Amino acid sequence: MRIPLRWGIMLGVALANGLVFGLGLAWMAPRVERDAAQLRDSYAALVEDQLRSHLSPKGELWAAGLLSWNGWGAFEDVLLVHLPELAQPGQERGQGLLLNPRGSRHRGVDFPLETILEALRRANRENRSLPIAGGLAAPVRTPGGRPWGGAWVVSQSGLGSSSWVSLILPWFLGTVVLLTGLTFVVTDRLLLRPLRRLSEASAHLARGEFSARVDDGGRADELGSLMRTFNSMAQEVQGFGSRLQSEVERATDAVRRAEAAATTQKRLAATGELAAGIAHEINNPLGGMLNAVEVLQRKDLGEAKRNQYLALVHQGLERIRHIAGGVLLLAPRSPRTGPVDLKATLEASLGLIRHRAQGQRVELRLQRGELRGNLGTVEATRVLTGLPAVQGQGDELGQCWLNLWVNSLDALRDAWPAGGGIMGLDIHTAPDEVVLSFWDEGPGVDSEVLARAADPFFSTKEVGQGTGLGLSFVHQVIDAHGGSVQLESSPGHGFRVHVHLPTTEGKS
């Protein structure tokens, strides 16, 4: 539990006073009690002497002279008792003469007379004074030394451990309250208020309000110096914050410009590569159509042949339209999202890297469950048929697949410069997600490089051959689609990218 400083100081002062009082009480109590006992004994001895001075050797008391003694004013209560059985042991117990020099009207009905008498008998038997009923019971003997009775006296001073403590306790409590109050007032003015202002200003500074300052009030002590130091620090932090914000803005702008330039470079490189692939894909059907057109120009061509060559022209045009459709599918268009046909985006991306894969003699394998096939086969089409739809943007997802295919082709080119190698795609479907695992048998990377593989601008390629934005772009797009990307690789064991995407069925 947090205790405010002001209450902690007050509690500390109170405890310190209590400790001092307790130590003083422990030191003084036995001494005061001893002195009080000595004083009570002296009072009792004084009364005993007065009583003996008014006794005859036969035990006859001159009561008038005794009662006229001026010293009775020093006592709160006195009881003088003659006990005949002390001088004559066989006589029946009981008191004889009983005098009250201070009177008895002040006594209550519960006055312990019998208890006092029994204490007086015991005092005679033990020949010593005994404390009883708030007073002292003392034995009295005749001038001849014979037991006569006893005197019970209560000193007017009331000295004793309980009496003097009860007298000093109110003064102690008053002193504690006064000292604690004065300490709080002085401490609050000289210490707590400045500390509160410092604490409030520090809280403002921690929240980013760098204009916070503390008024030192012209103080020349340590707290004043601390306040001025705080103000100087806050001013320095304010200036540093402004400079830091300006530097961050400049650095951010520079990073954005560099990223935009690198992205442009990446897209230009990809555009050139794709243009070569598209030109190759279109060139084949164009060559066939040109041959068919030349044949169709012959006048001696029969009707059956004419229809056959017209069908070839039609197939070539359909092939070109299909290639153009794939390119358009991956071209950025509207930022609006909707259900995406994964089969269409995968086929479009495969169509754009088909030429390069064939040029590198790379085998591309597709698999989903028991379905397996190589690129360009009917079995590969069956692998991609029936994939669940995902919510998002088809062009961005298609560009992700294209980036991953190109990365694999680059890795295989480094591993097999003369051509060769295998890459592929394994597809796993679940009720709420689809997992696309892109893999290749390239050289792989170690754990240090793998940890940085998705960092923007990080690339293991030669300068000018890569921007380091491919995997970073994939991560950004998949995250935006509510999915996740996991990388897996080790030196000599290829590279795998596992893409998890939630399906529209899972969202419903």
C-alpha positions, 0 to 999 in steps of 0.5 A, a space after each residue: 500500500 502506498 502511503 503519502 509522504 505527508 502522512 509518512 512524515 507525521 506518522 514518523 514524528 509520532 512514532 519517534 515521540 512515542 519511542 522516546 516517551 517509552 524509553 524514558 518511561 522504561 528508564 524512569 519507572 523503576 527509579 520513580 517507584 523506588 523513590 515513591 516507596 522510600 517516601 511512603 516508608 518515610 511517611 509511614 515511619 513518621 506516623 509510627 513515630 508520632 503514634 509511639 510518642 503518644 503511647 505509654 509503656 503499657 500501651 495507653 494512647 494519648 489520643 488528644 495530643 495525637 489528633 492535634 498533630 499538624 502533620 496530618 495535612 500531608 496525608 490523604 487518609 489515615 487509619 490508626 488501629 489498636 489490635 489487642 490480640 497482638 499483645 495477648 495472643 490468646 485473646 479473641 481477634 478484633 480491633 480496639 481503639 480506631 482513630 481517623 485523624 483525616 476523618 471518614 466521611 470521604 470514604 465510600 461504602 466499599 471501603 476495605 476495612 477488613 482487608 486493611 486490618 488483615 494487612 496490619 496484622 500481617 505487617 506486625 507478624 512480618 515486622 515490615 510495611 505492606 502496600 494495601 488499598 492504595 496506601 501503606 500498612 505499617 506495624 506500631 509498637 509501644 516504647 517498650 517494644 510490645 506490639 500495639 497495632 498499626 497505622 494505614 496511611 495514604 500519602 497526599 502526594 500520591 506518588 507511584 508508577 500509575 499516578 505519575 504516568 497518569 499525570 505526565 500522559 496528557 502532557 505527552 499527548 499534547 506535546 506529540 500533537 503539537 510537535 506533529 502539527 508544527 512538523 507537518 506545517 513546516 514540512 508541507 511548506 518547505 518540502 512537500 509543496 515543492 515536491 508536489 510541484 516537481 512531481 506534477 511537472 515530471 508527470 506532464 513531462 512524461 506525457 510529452 508536455 515539454 513546456 512544463 516548468 516549476 516555479 522555484 519561488 526564489 529559493 536559495 536552498 537545495 530544493 530551489 537548486 533542484 527546481 532550477 535544474 529540473 527547469 533546465 533539463 525540461 528546456 533541454 528535453 523540449 529542444 531535443 524533442 523538437 530537433 528529434 522530431 525534425 530529424 525523424 521527419 527528414 529520415 522518414 521522408 528519405 526512407 519513403 523516397 528510397 522505398 519508392 525509388 526501390 519499388 519503381 526499380 523492382 517493378 521496372 525489372 519485373 516489367 522487363 522480365 514479364 515483357 520477355 515472357 509475355 512476348 515469348 508466350 504470344 510469339 508462338 500463337 502469332 507464328 501459327 496464325 501467320 502461317 494460317 493466314 498465308 495458307 488462307 490466301 491461296 485461291 485453290 484452298 478447299 473448303 475443309 482446309 479453309 475451315 481447318 486453318 480458320 480454326 487454327 487462327 481462332 485458337 491462336 487468338 484465344 491463346 493470346 486473349 488468355 495471356 492478356 487476361 492473365 496480365 490484366 488479372 495481376 495489374 493493380 486496379 481498384 483498391 476495393 476487396 471482394 471474394 478472390 478466386 485463388 485458382 485464377 491468381 495462381 494460374 495467371 502468375 504461373 503463366 507469366 513465369 512459364 517461359 523463364 522456368 522452361 528457359 532454366 529447365 526448372 521442373 515445377 510441381 503442384 500438389 494438393 492432397 493426393 492430387 499431383 501434377 507438373 506445370 502445363 499438365 491436366 493434373 496441374 489444372 486439377 490441383 488448382 481446381 476447387 480451391 476455396 475463395 478468400 476475401 481480398 484483392 486478387 491483383 495484390 495476391 497474384 503479385 505475391 505469388 509472382 514474387 515468390 515464383 521469381 525468388 525461387 527461380 533466382 535461387 535455382 539459377 544460383 544453384 544450377 547456373 547451367 539450368 535445372 532444379 525443382 520448385 513447387 507449390 503444396 496446398 493444404 485446405 481446412 474449414 477456415 483457412 488455406 495454406 500455400 507452401 511455396 518451395 524450391 531446392 535452392 541453396 537455402 539460407 542460414 538462421 541469421 539471414 532467415 531472421 532478416 529475410 522479410 526486412 525491407 531492403 534486405 537482399 542476398 543478391 548482388 547489387 543491382 539485382 535485387 531490391 529486398 522488397 519481395 518478401 517484405 511486400 508479401 508480408 505486408 499483403 498477407 497481413 492486410 488479408 488477415 493471414 500470416 507468413 512463415 519462412 523455413 530454410 537451412 543451408 543446402 536444404 532449399 527455401 519454403 514460404 508458408 502462406 496462411 490465408 483465412 477463407 470466406 467460409 471460415 469468416 462466415 
